[in-house]
Amino acid sequence: MELSDASTKFIINNMYPLYLHDLSGIWGWKPNRYGVFEDDDTRTLNDQIQVFDIWWDKPEVLFPYLIRADDIPAGFALVATPPYTFGSEFYMNEFFVMKPFRGQNIAEAAAAQVLNEHSGSWEIQTNATDSNKRAQAFWRKTLHSYRAERGFQESVEITNDHVKIVFRF
């Protein structure tokens, strides 16, 4: 895992539409009229990337991590700090590992590395519906292992009109 910079941001940009496609199965999203997974009239993936570039425009408060497995891009983790958090010092805004790398402890190791990079209070949210059981189990298992002695809080909350499981520690 490495902090992404201008020289590697295109790799995360390449994976981002795959992430949104994965999420579409959980949230029931459909692409817009141009085939892009966005709510608005974003016409191309290039247009989408320009909005997404905020992750590299604010390196003092937004941390885009590239996850690798055997030097191959495997996913990403996007960590936000205030003013992009909801009361914690750190917020896992997005976390994604591509399907070929799942079930191999790559995601668990990457999550622990990211959490270790930033000491302080954290919040992680995930969809609370039955269509997201895999991610729910992943975060419970990962946090039980990572926070074995210190624990964490788990609650079900409505955020942005969606029911989510929220982990805080």
TANORRA-V231502 format. One record per residue. NEAR is the number of other ideal C-beta (glycine too) atoms within 12 Angstrom. Layout:
BEGIN
near->NEAR
near->NEAR
END
This chain:
BEGIN
near->31
near->24
near->26
near->33
near->18
near->16
near->12
near->23
near->30
near->22
near->28
near->37
near->29
near->23
near->38
near->36
near->27
near->26
near->32
near->29
near->22
near->27
near->27
near->21
near->20
near->24
near->25
near->13
near->20
near->17
near->21
near->20
near->13
near->18
near->17
near->27
near->27
near->27
near->17
near->14
near->13
near->23
near->16
near->16
near->26
near->18
near->19
near->27
near->25
near->19
near->19
near->33
near->22
near->18
near->33
near->27
near->16
near->18
near->18
near->12
near->23
near->30
near->34
near->39
near->39
near->36
near->40
near->26
near->22
near->11
near->10
near->16
near->31
near->32
near->39
near->41
near->43
near->35
near->38
near->32
near->28
near->18
near->13
near->24
near->25
near->24
near->18
near->26
near->23
near->32
near->34
near->39
near->31
near->32
near->39
near->38
near->38
near->30
near->19
near->17
near->25
near->22
near->16
near->18
near->18
near->30
near->34
near->29
near->24
near->36
near->37
near->25
near->25
near->37
near->36
near->19
near->21
near->28
near->12
near->19
near->22
near->35
near->36
near->41
near->33
near->37
near->31
near->25
near->20
near->12
near->19
near->24
near->16
near->22
near->35
near->27
near->19
near->30
near->36
near->22
near->21
near->33
near->31
near->20
near->20
near->27
near->24
near->13
near->9
near->15
near->13
near->26
near->19
near->23
near->18
near->18
near->22
near->14
near->19
near->13
near->8
near->21
near->21
near->27
near->30
near->31
near->37
near->28
near->28
END
